[in-house]
Amino acid sequence: MAGHSKWANIQHRKGRQDAKRGKIFTKIIKEITVAARMSGGDVTMNPRLRAAVAEAKEENMPADNIIRAIKKGTGELEGVNYEEIRYEGYGINGAAIIIDCLTDNKQRAVADVRHALTKFGGNLGTDGSVAFMFKHCGSLIYEPGTDEDKVMEIALDAGAEDVVTDEDGSIEVITPPNEFLTIKEAMEAAGLKAVLAEVTMKPSIETVFTGDDALKMQKILDALEDLDDVQDVYTTAVIEE
């Protein structure tokens, strides 16, 4: 991990996400639809839906799109019935990968995921093969220079599990998944806006990739993220520019 800058990696990741903004609305709409189907269309009673709607608003999604997605989920409008599927696999040098999908065709999804992995040197694993290397949690990351004492005070008072300051000065607040949005809102009310905020599968170990291996690993991740059925990709790999 020598020389690894968490902040630089976050900026690299955000840049790649911004370049793929065309897919973001589609992903959020699918998440809203599934959340509404599972637990109803009332955001006050459905934490998953509340989080998805909050993300939609942050991305400036029109309100009509949000309402339609909720109604498709509750059955008030006709819509696609998506199934949640998680795949586990390996990238370059055995780096662990988790791929979360929302799909209306399980056979297509697994075929596409397998192809994306094997095409660039990875392979599909079995259920549980890498999941133990990740923790399901909320993550709020603040840029270097943010008031560490203030972050810690507000976060812990709001119910955060931990506050970690990296060597590069960035600060990460780790939350229980179901408390993520409440803690995020408490932080924002105190004037603390995270540069990256998400419920994620956080790796317990990380492997830094540089040079050709980094390029190969990034190709695998890009190929997976470009699949229509893929919602999220998590990995133990850290890509150094």
C-alpha positions in Angstrom: 0.0 0.0 0.0 3.1 2.3 0.0 2.4 5.5 -1.8 -1.3 4.7 -2.2 -3.5 7.8 -2.0 -7.1 7.1 -1.1 -8.1 10.6 -2.2 -6.5 10.2 -5.6 -8.3 6.9 -6.1 -11.7 8.5 -5.1 -11.2 11.3 -7.6 -10.2 8.7 -10.3 -13.4 6.7 -9.5 -15.6 9.8 -9.5 -14.2 10.8 -12.9 -15.0 7.5 -14.4 -18.6 7.6 -12.9 -19.1 11.1 -14.4 -18.1 9.8 -17.8 -20.9 7.2 -17.6 -23.7 9.5 -16.4 -25.9 8.3 -19.3 -26.5 5.1 -17.4 -27.1 6.6 -14.0 -30.8 7.5 -14.5 -31.5 4.0 -15.7 -29.9 2.4 -12.7 -31.7 4.7 -10.2 -35.1 4.1 -11.9 -34.6 0.3 -11.6 -33.6 0.7 -7.9 -36.7 2.8 -7.2 -39.0 0.4 -8.9 -37.6 -2.6 -7.1 -37.6 -0.8 -3.7 -41.2 0.2 -4.2 -42.2 -3.3 -5.2 -40.6 -4.9 -2.2 -41.7 -2.6 0.6 -44.3 -0.1 -0.8 -44.3 3.3 -2.3 -44.2 5.4 0.9 -40.7 6.8 1.3 -41.3 7.5 5.0 -41.9 3.8 5.6 -39.4 2.4 3.1 -35.8 3.2 3.8 -34.5 1.7 0.6 -36.9 3.7 -1.5 -36.1 6.8 0.5 -32.4 6.4 -0.3 -33.1 5.8 -4.0 -35.3 8.8 -4.2 -32.7 10.9 -2.5 -30.1 9.8 -5.0 -32.5 10.6 -7.8 -33.0 14.1 -6.5 -29.2 14.6 -6.1 -28.8 13.6 -9.8 -31.6 16.2 -10.7 -34.0 13.5 -12.0 -37.4 15.0 -12.9 -40.1 14.3 -10.3 -42.3 12.7 -12.9 -39.7 10.1 -13.6 -39.5 9.3 -9.9 -43.2 9.0 -9.5 -43.6 6.8 -12.6 -40.9 4.5 -11.3 -42.6 4.2 -7.9 -45.9 3.5 -9.5 -44.4 0.8 -11.7 -43.0 -0.8 -8.6 -46.3 -0.7 -6.7 -48.2 -2.0 -9.7 -50.2 1.2 -10.4 -48.4 1.3 -13.8 -47.3 -1.6 -15.9 -43.6 -2.2 -15.6 -40.8 -4.7 -15.9 -40.4 -7.2 -13.0 -36.7 -7.1 -12.1 -34.9 -9.8 -10.1 -32.0 -9.0 -7.8 -29.0 -11.3 -8.3 -25.5 -11.1 -6.9 -22.5 -12.7 -8.7 -19.0 -13.2 -7.2 -15.8 -13.5 -9.2 -12.2 -12.8 -9.6 -10.2 -10.3 -11.6 -6.4 -9.9 -12.2 -4.2 -11.7 -9.7 -7.3 -13.0 -7.9 -8.7 -9.6 -6.9 -12.2 -10.2 -5.5 -15.2 -8.7 -7.3 -18.9 -8.6 -6.4 -21.4 -7.8 -9.1 -25.0 -6.8 -8.2 -27.6 -7.0 -10.9 -31.2 -6.1 -11.4 -32.5 -8.0 -14.4 -35.6 -9.4 -16.2 -33.5 -12.2 -17.7 -31.3 -14.2 -15.4 -29.8 -16.3 -18.1 -28.7 -13.2 -20.1 -27.3 -11.6 -17.0 -25.1 -14.4 -15.9 -23.9 -15.0 -19.5 -23.0 -11.3 -19.9 -21.2 -11.2 -16.5 -19.2 -14.4 -17.2 -18.2 -13.1 -20.7 -17.1 -9.7 -19.3 -14.9 -11.4 -16.7 -13.3 -14.1 -18.9 -12.7 -11.8 -21.8 -10.3 -9.7 -19.8 -8.6 -12.4 -17.7 -11.1 -12.8 -14.8 -13.5 -15.6 -13.9 -16.8 -16.2 -12.2 -16.8 -17.7 -8.7 -19.4 -19.5 -6.7 -21.8 -18.0 -4.1 -19.9 -17.0 -1.0 -16.4 -17.3 -2.7 -15.5 -13.6 -2.0 -18.4 -12.1 -0.1 -16.6 -12.7 3.2 -14.0 -10.1 2.1 -16.6 -7.3 2.2 -18.7 -5.5 4.7 -22.1 -4.1 3.9 -22.1 -0.5 5.2 -22.7 3.1 4.5 -19.7 5.3 3.5 -19.4 9.1 3.6 -16.1 10.5 2.4 -14.9 14.1 3.0 -12.1 15.8 1.2 -8.7 16.6 2.8 -8.9 19.8 4.9 -12.4 19.0 6.3 -12.6 19.7 10.1 -11.9 16.3 11.5 -13.1 17.1 15.0 -16.4 18.4 13.7 -16.9 15.3 11.4 -16.2 13.0 14.3 -18.5 14.8 16.7 -21.5 15.0 14.4 -21.0 11.5 12.9 -20.7 9.7 16.2 -23.6 11.6 17.8 -25.7 10.6 14.7 -25.0 6.9 15.2 -22.0 6.3 12.9 -19.9 3.1 13.5 -16.5 4.7 12.9 -14.6 7.7 11.6 -11.3 7.0 9.8 -8.8 9.6 8.7 -6.5 8.6 5.9 -2.9 9.6 5.6 -3.8 11.9 2.7 -6.2 13.8 4.9 -9.5 12.5 3.6 -12.0 11.4 6.2 -14.4 8.4 5.9 -17.5 8.0 8.1 -18.8 4.4 8.2 -22.4 3.8 9.0 -24.8 0.9 9.5 -26.6 0.5 6.1 -30.0 1.2 7.5 -28.8 4.4 9.2 -26.9 5.8 6.2 -29.4 8.3 5.0 -30.2 9.6 8.5 -26.5 10.1 9.3 -25.9 11.7 5.9 -28.7 14.2 6.5 -27.3 15.0 10.0 -23.9 15.7 8.5 -25.3 17.9 5.8 -27.4 19.8 8.4 -24.1 20.6 10.1 -22.7 21.9 6.9 -20.7 18.8 6.0 -21.2 17.7 2.4 -19.6 14.4 1.5 -17.9 14.1 -1.9 -18.8 10.5 -2.1 -21.8 9.0 -0.3 -23.1 5.5 -0.8 -24.3 2.3 0.7 -21.6 -0.1 -0.4 -19.8 -3.4 0.0 -16.5 -2.2 1.6 -13.5 -4.5 1.2 -11.8 -5.6 4.3 -8.5 -5.9 2.4 -7.3 -4.0 -0.7 -4.8 -4.8 -3.4 -3.1 -1.9 -5.3 -2.7 -2.3 -9.0 -0.3 -0.4 -11.1 1.0 -0.5 -14.7 -0.3 -3.2 -17.1 -2.2 -5.0 -14.3 -4.0 -1.8 -13.4 -5.1 -1.4 -17.1 -6.2 -5.0 -17.3 -8.2 -4.8 -14.1 -9.8 -1.6 -15.1 -11.0 -3.2 -18.4 -12.7 -5.9 -16.4 -14.5 -3.4 -14.1 -15.5 -1.2 -17.1 -16.8 -4.2 -19.0 -19.0 -5.2 -16.0 -20.2 -1.7 -15.3 -21.2 -1.2 -18.9 -23.6 -4.1 -18.8 -27.3 -3.1 -18.8 -28.2 -5.6 -16.0 -25.4 -4.5 -13.6 -26.2 -2.0 -10.9 -23.1 -2.0 -8.8 -19.6 -3.5 -8.9 -17.4 -3.8 -5.8 -13.8 -4.9 -5.7 -10.8 -5.3 -3.5 -8.7 -3.8 -6.3 -7.4 -0.3 -6.0 -6.4 1.1 -9.4 -3.5 3.5 -9.3 -3.2 6.0 -12.2 
